[in-house]
């Protein structure tokens, strides 16, 4: 339904990569005690109200996992029912070359196909719980009292509760020992009403034929201070130890914020790079990226697709030359990525540089002969 998540699928390569978390007097975590694990929760629901197939959204799992794995944290996977959790667009993801390689290298698919039932989870074992999005979770996350209790216990044990996109629906019924909802008066975000309605293209009444509710509306009704960016843009909110992200592109920011809370580090985020491009200049953002990567390679978590988000944002704002510079940086960082060359080709095309566009589409095609976009664009450009 709509251009929402599936229409935004882009195949990418991801980073993989150590910290023992513990709370100190500042409320953050340091690296010297209590090596507690991180719990990733996905939905057990496989369909929407209108019968359309649904499930968890895999890119959110991978993006979060990659950052926390590189930071050295151990993760477990759970779902309301346990066992094989339904993956949205599974046929696409398990056959896409880049994603399939990631799933095999990390063993993620096996973990997601063998999740632990939440009733077997001991909250005291975990420093963090992360609720993964996907339309399907609107149906089982908010109504599962065990899941809510686990989130409450982790938070009240000085742990972190995190969610992205529709995963924020899991926060709706988390009630603390003081009788108040976790989200009361906390600043947070989620998939927005604009995104759920495809920026007004689909009426709310139509959306509600598929969804049980609009998550933004429910969070506000429960007393949250709701915050959001423009549709489809990265946006992360941290309120005490509650970390939320607006949509799939916010997952890196959520993961980095979790690492910051667990380690006390101050890390570069994709949101910061976007702010620099908006307030200063693309060259300043690129220099900031290079400086941070060189100074702190062990704690650098911005990978290919996250960096490409900056280039795509510039293209949306018709800043084609700036986008070219960003995608050149992506290509230099990931020279064997067909997707990087494909994006650079697109930026050159938008800037009217047919020669360099074709050159990069050909490089992309050489790396991935099945890249139909490159084939189409080369033919179109040559026939102009």
Backbone torsions as a table, in degrees:
resi	resn	phi	psi	omega
1	UNK	NA	134.4	-178.4
2	UNK	48.0	-175.8	-175.7
3	UNK	-79.4	-12.8	-179.5
4	UNK	-17.6	-117.1	-169.8
5	UNK	-80.7	-54.1	-169.4
6	UNK	-63.7	-34.3	179.8
7	UNK	-69.3	-13.4	-178.9
8	UNK	-101.8	10.4	-179.9
9	UNK	-65.8	129.0	176.1
10	UNK	-134.9	129.1	-179.7
11	UNK	-75.4	135.9	-176.3
12	UNK	-144.3	168.2	167.7
13	UNK	-102.9	148.4	-173.9
14	UNK	-124.4	153.9	175.4
15	UNK	-77.5	146.2	168.3
16	UNK	-125.6	156.7	173.3
17	UNK	-151.5	NA	NA
18	UNK	NA	132.4	-173.8
19	UNK	-150.4	137.9	175.9
20	UNK	-106.1	106.5	-168.6
21	UNK	-76.0	144.4	173.0
22	UNK	-159.7	144.2	178.3
23	UNK	-77.9	136.2	172.4
24	UNK	-112.6	-170.3	-175.3
25	UNK	-66.6	-19.7	-178.8
26	UNK	-80.6	-8.5	-177.2
27	UNK	92.0	-9.1	176.0
28	UNK	-92.3	179.9	-178.8
29	UNK	-111.3	147.2	177.5
30	UNK	-116.3	-180.0	-169.0
31	UNK	-100.3	23.3	-168.8
32	UNK	-118.7	-3.7	177.4
33	UNK	-146.0	179.9	166.4
34	UNK	42.8	72.4	-179.8
35	UNK	-76.8	70.2	179.5
36	UNK	-78.5	155.7	-175.1
37	UNK	-91.5	171.9	177.1
38	UNK	-112.5	134.2	-178.2
39	UNK	-103.8	122.4	175.7
40	UNK	-104.7	124.7	-176.2
41	UNK	-113.8	129.8	176.8
42	UNK	-120.5	162.3	-177.8
43	UNK	-71.4	156.4	170.4
44	UNK	-105.7	-2.9	-176.8
45	UNK	-84.8	137.3	-175.5
46	UNK	-117.3	9.8	178.8
47	UNK	-153.9	157.3	176.5
48	UNK	-90.7	176.6	-177.7
49	UNK	-62.3	-28.2	179.7
50	UNK	-90.4	8.1	176.9
51	UNK	89.6	-5.0	-179.8
52	UNK	-67.7	143.2	-178.9
53	UNK	-64.8	146.6	-178.0
54	UNK	-151.5	-178.9	-180.0
55	UNK	166.2	-169.8	176.9
56	UNK	-74.3	157.5	-178.2
57	UNK	-99.5	106.9	-171.3
58	UNK	-54.8	-43.6	-178.5
59	UNK	-55.8	-31.4	177.9
60	UNK	-67.5	-37.0	176.8
61	UNK	-64.3	-50.0	-174.9
62	UNK	-63.4	-44.9	-177.2
63	UNK	-63.2	-44.4	178.5
64	UNK	-65.8	-47.2	-178.4
65	UNK	-58.2	-44.9	-175.8
66	UNK	-61.3	-43.8	179.9
67	UNK	-65.6	-48.7	-177.8
68	UNK	-68.8	-32.8	177.2
69	UNK	-65.8	-44.9	179.3
70	UNK	-62.8	-33.9	178.7
71	UNK	-74.2	-8.5	173.4
72	UNK	97.4	11.7	-178.1
73	UNK	-91.0	146.9	177.0
74	UNK	-93.6	140.7	-176.0
75	UNK	-128.3	144.0	173.3
76	UNK	-117.2	158.8	-176.5
77	UNK	-122.4	131.4	-178.9
78	UNK	-136.0	162.4	175.2
79	UNK	-150.4	162.0	-178.9
80	UNK	-53.0	-43.7	-177.2
81	UNK	-97.9	-18.5	-175.1
82	UNK	79.9	175.4	178.7
83	UNK	77.8	-150.5	-176.4
84	UNK	-75.6	109.9	-179.4
85	UNK	-81.2	140.4	-179.4
86	UNK	-72.6	128.1	179.7
87	UNK	-100.9	128.4	174.9
88	UNK	-65.3	134.1	178.6
89	UNK	56.0	39.8	-177.0
90	UNK	-55.6	-43.1	-177.0
91	UNK	-58.2	-37.0	178.3
92	UNK	-69.3	-51.8	-171.9
93	UNK	-67.2	-38.3	-176.1
94	UNK	-78.7	-8.8	177.1
95	UNK	-108.2	-19.9	176.2
96	UNK	-62.6	129.3	-170.6
97	UNK	-58.2	-49.9	-176.1
98	UNK	-66.0	-44.2	-178.7
99	UNK	-68.4	-41.9	179.1
100	UNK	-58.8	-42.1	178.7
101	UNK	-61.7	-42.5	178.4
102	UNK	-62.4	-44.7	-178.9
103	UNK	-61.9	-39.3	-179.2
104	UNK	-71.7	-43.4	-177.3
105	UNK	-65.6	-37.5	-175.9
106	UNK	-92.1	-15.8	-174.4
107	UNK	72.3	16.3	-176.7
108	UNK	-63.7	-39.1	-177.1
109	UNK	-62.6	-42.1	178.5
110	UNK	-62.2	-39.9	179.4
111	UNK	-66.8	-40.6	-179.2
112	UNK	-73.5	-24.1	176.5
113	UNK	-87.4	-1.9	179.5
114	UNK	-138.8	54.1	-177.5
115	UNK	-72.8	154.7	178.2
116	UNK	-83.9	133.0	174.5
117	UNK	-62.0	139.6	-172.5
118	UNK	-64.4	-24.7	-179.8
119	UNK	-67.9	-14.1	177.7
120	UNK	-95.6	5.2	-178.4
121	UNK	-88.3	132.7	174.4
122	UNK	-100.4	108.8	-176.5
123	UNK	-54.9	-31.9	-177.7
124	UNK	-65.1	-13.3	179.4
125	UNK	-81.8	-7.0	-168.5
126	UNK	-125.9	140.9	174.8
127	UNK	-90.7	-21.0	-172.4
128	UNK	-149.0	143.4	169.0
129	UNK	-122.8	134.2	-179.2
130	UNK	-123.4	120.5	179.6
131	UNK	-95.2	117.3	-179.2
132	UNK	-82.1	145.4	-179.7
133	UNK	-86.7	-162.4	-169.4
134	UNK	119.9	135.4	-176.7
135	UNK	-49.3	-36.9	-171.8
136	UNK	-60.4	-29.4	-174.9
137	UNK	-69.5	-14.3	176.6
138	UNK	-61.0	-23.6	-174.3
139	UNK	-90.1	-32.7	-175.8
140	UNK	-114.4	-24.5	-179.9
141	UNK	-64.4	-51.0	-172.0
142	UNK	-69.8	-23.8	-173.5
143	UNK	-96.9	-0.5	-176.1
144	UNK	-94.4	105.8	-175.5
145	UNK	-67.6	-34.4	177.5
146	UNK	-61.8	-43.0	178.7
147	UNK	-62.6	-42.6	178.3
148	UNK	-63.4	-41.6	-179.6
149	UNK	-63.7	-37.9	178.6
150	UNK	-63.4	-45.5	178.0
151	UNK	-60.1	-42.6	179.5
152	UNK	-63.4	-44.7	-178.6
153	UNK	-62.9	-44.5	-179.9
154	UNK	-62.2	-44.3	-179.0
155	UNK	-64.4	-44.2	-177.9
156	UNK	-73.5	-13.7	172.1
157	UNK	-89.5	21.2	-179.1
158	UNK	69.5	23.0	177.6
159	UNK	-91.5	-175.6	-175.1
160	UNK	-112.2	137.1	172.3
161	UNK	-113.1	125.2	-176.9
162	UNK	-133.0	150.2	179.4
163	UNK	-155.3	156.5	176.0
164	UNK	-137.2	144.9	174.7
165	UNK	57.1	-130.9	179.6
166	UNK	-69.0	-12.3	177.4
167	UNK	-59.7	-21.9	177.8
168	UNK	-63.9	-13.9	175.7
169	UNK	-61.1	-25.3	178.7
170	UNK	-65.9	-18.8	-176.3
171	UNK	-81.3	-15.6	-169.4
172	UNK	-58.5	-37.5	-175.0
173	UNK	-117.3	22.8	173.4
174	UNK	-79.7	112.7	-177.9
175	UNK	-114.3	133.4	-177.7
176	UNK	-86.6	172.4	-176.3
177	UNK	-63.2	-24.5	179.0
178	UNK	-79.4	1.5	177.9
179	UNK	88.4	-3.5	-179.5
180	UNK	-96.4	152.0	175.1
181	UNK	-71.6	144.2	179.9
182	UNK	-53.4	-40.8	-171.2
183	UNK	-82.8	-6.1	-179.2
184	UNK	-58.0	124.2	176.3
185	UNK	63.7	12.4	174.3
186	UNK	-97.5	144.1	177.7
187	UNK	-83.7	127.4	-177.6
188	UNK	-151.2	176.4	178.6
189	UNK	-145.8	176.5	-179.5
190	UNK	-169.9	-175.5	168.0
191	UNK	-56.0	131.9	-172.1
192	UNK	-92.4	165.5	178.8
193	UNK	-64.8	-33.3	177.1
194	UNK	-64.7	-38.8	179.8
195	UNK	-73.6	-38.9	178.7
196	UNK	-65.1	-28.5	-179.7
197	UNK	-101.9	12.6	-178.1
198	UNK	52.9	49.7	179.4
199	UNK	56.6	41.5	174.5
200	UNK	90.0	-4.1	179.9
201	UNK	-65.9	-39.4	-179.7
202	UNK	-107.2	122.2	-179.6
203	UNK	-60.5	151.5	-179.8
204	UNK	-58.7	-39.6	179.3
205	UNK	-58.5	-35.6	178.8
206	UNK	-71.0	-41.7	178.1
207	UNK	-60.1	-39.7	-177.0
208	UNK	-72.8	-3.8	170.6
209	UNK	-77.7	-20.5	178.1
210	UNK	-104.6	-37.0	-175.6
211	UNK	-104.4	152.2	175.3
212	UNK	-77.0	-21.9	-179.5
213	UNK	-168.6	170.5	173.1
214	UNK	-97.4	118.5	-169.7
215	UNK	-62.1	-37.9	178.6
216	UNK	-57.9	-46.2	-178.4
217	UNK	-62.7	-41.5	-178.4
218	UNK	-67.8	-38.3	179.1
219	UNK	-64.7	-41.8	178.3
220	UNK	-64.0	-42.3	-179.1
221	UNK	-62.6	-30.9	-179.8
222	UNK	-83.3	4.2	173.6
223	UNK	101.0	10.3	179.4
224	UNK	-76.7	149.8	168.8
225	UNK	-87.7	99.8	-170.2
226	UNK	-85.5	136.8	-179.7
227	UNK	-131.6	144.5	178.5
228	UNK	-154.4	156.4	174.4
229	UNK	-102.9	-175.2	174.8
230	UNK	-62.0	155.2	-178.5
231	UNK	-52.9	138.6	172.9
232	UNK	73.3	4.2	-178.2
233	UNK	-93.6	148.5	176.3
234	UNK	-62.5	133.9	179.2
235	UNK	-157.5	123.5	-177.6
236	UNK	-127.6	139.5	174.7
237	UNK	-122.4	136.1	175.2
238	UNK	-120.7	117.1	-179.1
239	UNK	-126.6	103.7	-169.3
240	UNK	55.7	-114.3	-179.4
241	UNK	-111.7	25.5	174.0
242	UNK	-106.3	121.6	-177.4
243	UNK	-121.3	124.1	-178.6
244	UNK	-133.6	149.8	178.2
245	UNK	-126.8	147.5	-173.0
246	UNK	-70.8	-49.9	-177.1
247	UNK	-145.4	-174.6	-177.5
248	UNK	-53.2	-37.5	-179.5
249	UNK	-69.7	-10.0	177.3
250	UNK	-89.4	-4.4	-173.8
251	UNK	-62.7	-39.0	177.8
252	UNK	-60.9	-43.2	-179.8
253	UNK	-63.5	-39.7	176.3
254	UNK	-61.4	-46.6	-178.4
255	UNK	-62.6	-44.1	-179.9
256	UNK	-64.9	-39.8	177.7
257	UNK	-62.5	-38.4	177.0
258	UNK	-63.5	-44.4	178.2
259	UNK	-61.7	-40.6	178.6
260	UNK	-60.7	-43.9	179.3
261	UNK	-66.4	-36.6	-177.3
262	UNK	-77.8	-23.9	-173.8
263	UNK	-117.4	-19.9	-175.0
264	UNK	81.2	6.1	179.2
265	UNK	-77.7	155.8	174.3
266	UNK	-111.2	107.8	-168.8
267	UNK	-111.9	151.5	175.7
268	UNK	-73.9	135.4	179.3
269	UNK	-120.4	161.9	177.8
270	UNK	-65.4	-33.3	178.0
271	UNK	-62.2	-38.0	178.4
272	UNK	-65.6	-42.7	177.8
273	UNK	-61.7	-40.7	177.6
274	UNK	-63.2	-40.1	178.3
275	UNK	-63.2	-39.2	-179.8
276	UNK	-64.0	-42.0	179.6
277	UNK	-65.0	-32.4	-179.1
278	UNK	-78.9	-38.3	-173.4
279	UNK	-94.2	-23.7	-176.5
280	UNK	-125.2	-96.3	-174.8
281	UNK	-159.1	154.1	179.3
282	UNK	-60.2	-40.0	-178.3
283	UNK	-63.6	-33.3	177.8
284	UNK	-67.2	-41.1	178.2
285	UNK	-63.9	-42.3	179.5
286	UNK	-64.0	-43.0	178.4
287	UNK	-62.9	-39.2	179.2
288	UNK	-63.7	-42.3	178.4
289	UNK	-60.0	-49.6	-177.1
290	UNK	-65.0	-40.8	179.9
291	UNK	-62.2	-45.8	-178.4
292	UNK	-67.3	-40.3	179.9
293	UNK	-63.6	-39.5	-178.3
294	UNK	-75.7	-36.0	-177.7
295	UNK	-77.1	-36.2	-173.9
296	UNK	-132.5	60.6	-176.5
297	UNK	-59.9	-31.9	-177.7
298	UNK	-74.2	-20.7	-178.2
299	UNK	-120.4	38.9	-178.7
300	UNK	-112.3	120.2	-168.3
301	UNK	-122.5	13.2	178.9
302	UNK	-92.2	112.4	-176.5
303	UNK	-107.2	-170.2	-166.7
304	UNK	-55.1	-55.7	-174.5
305	UNK	-68.5	-34.1	176.9
306	UNK	-62.7	-45.6	178.0
307	UNK	-63.6	-37.7	178.8
308	UNK	-63.6	-24.9	177.1
309	UNK	-58.4	-36.2	178.2
310	UNK	-63.6	-44.7	178.6
311	UNK	-62.3	-41.7	-179.8
312	UNK	-66.8	-36.0	176.9
313	UNK	-63.4	-41.3	178.1
314	UNK	-64.2	-40.2	177.0
315	UNK	-62.2	-41.4	178.4
316	UNK	-60.0	-31.6	-179.3
317	UNK	-93.3	12.9	179.2
318	UNK	61.4	26.1	175.2
319	UNK	-97.0	69.3	-170.3
320	UNK	-65.0	-40.1	-178.9
321	UNK	-66.0	-38.9	176.5
322	UNK	-64.3	-39.9	178.5
323	UNK	-62.3	-40.1	178.2
324	UNK	-59.2	-43.3	-179.4
325	UNK	-64.3	-39.9	178.7
326	UNK	-65.9	-45.9	-179.0
327	UNK	-69.2	-27.5	171.4
328	UNK	-62.9	-41.1	177.0
329	UNK	-62.4	-42.7	179.3
330	UNK	-61.2	-43.5	179.4
331	UNK	-63.1	-40.1	179.8
332	UNK	-66.9	-31.9	179.1
333	UNK	-78.8	-33.2	-175.6
334	UNK	-131.4	66.7	-174.6
335	UNK	-63.0	-22.9	-179.0
336	UNK	-94.0	9.0	-179.6
337	UNK	-90.5	117.0	176.6
338	UNK	-66.0	-31.8	-178.3
339	UNK	-66.8	-37.1	179.0
340	UNK	-63.3	-45.3	178.3
341	UNK	-66.6	-35.7	178.4
342	UNK	-62.9	-44.4	178.2
343	UNK	-64.7	-41.1	178.8
344	UNK	-64.9	-40.0	175.9
345	UNK	-59.3	-41.5	179.0
346	UNK	-64.6	-38.6	178.9
347	UNK	-65.8	-42.7	176.3
348	UNK	-62.1	-40.7	179.2
349	UNK	-61.1	-45.4	178.7
350	UNK	-61.6	-28.1	-179.8
351	UNK	-88.9	3.3	177.2
352	UNK	80.1	14.9	-179.5
353	UNK	-99.4	85.3	-174.7
354	UNK	-64.4	-39.4	-176.6
355	UNK	-60.8	-50.1	-179.0
356	UNK	-73.0	-27.4	175.8
357	UNK	-64.3	-50.0	179.2
358	UNK	-61.0	-41.9	-179.6
359	UNK	-57.1	-44.8	-177.8
360	UNK	-77.2	-33.3	174.4
361	UNK	-63.7	-36.3	177.8
362	UNK	-67.1	-39.1	176.6
363	UNK	-63.6	-40.5	177.5
364	UNK	-62.5	-43.6	-178.9
365	UNK	-66.2	-35.0	177.4
366	UNK	-64.2	-34.1	179.5
367	UNK	-80.4	-28.4	179.9
368	UNK	-142.9	89.4	-178.2
369	UNK	-59.6	-14.7	179.8
370	UNK	-93.1	7.8	-179.3
371	UNK	-74.6	91.7	-176.5
372	UNK	-65.4	-29.3	178.5
373	UNK	-63.0	-44.4	179.3
374	UNK	-62.7	-42.0	178.7
375	UNK	-59.8	-47.9	-179.4
376	UNK	-62.2	-46.0	-177.0
377	UNK	-67.1	-39.4	177.2
378	UNK	-60.6	-47.5	-179.8
379	UNK	-61.6	-43.3	180.0
380	UNK	-63.3	-44.1	-178.2
381	UNK	-68.2	-37.2	179.7
382	UNK	-70.8	-24.9	-179.5
383	UNK	-90.8	-0.5	178.9
384	UNK	-73.5	NA	NA
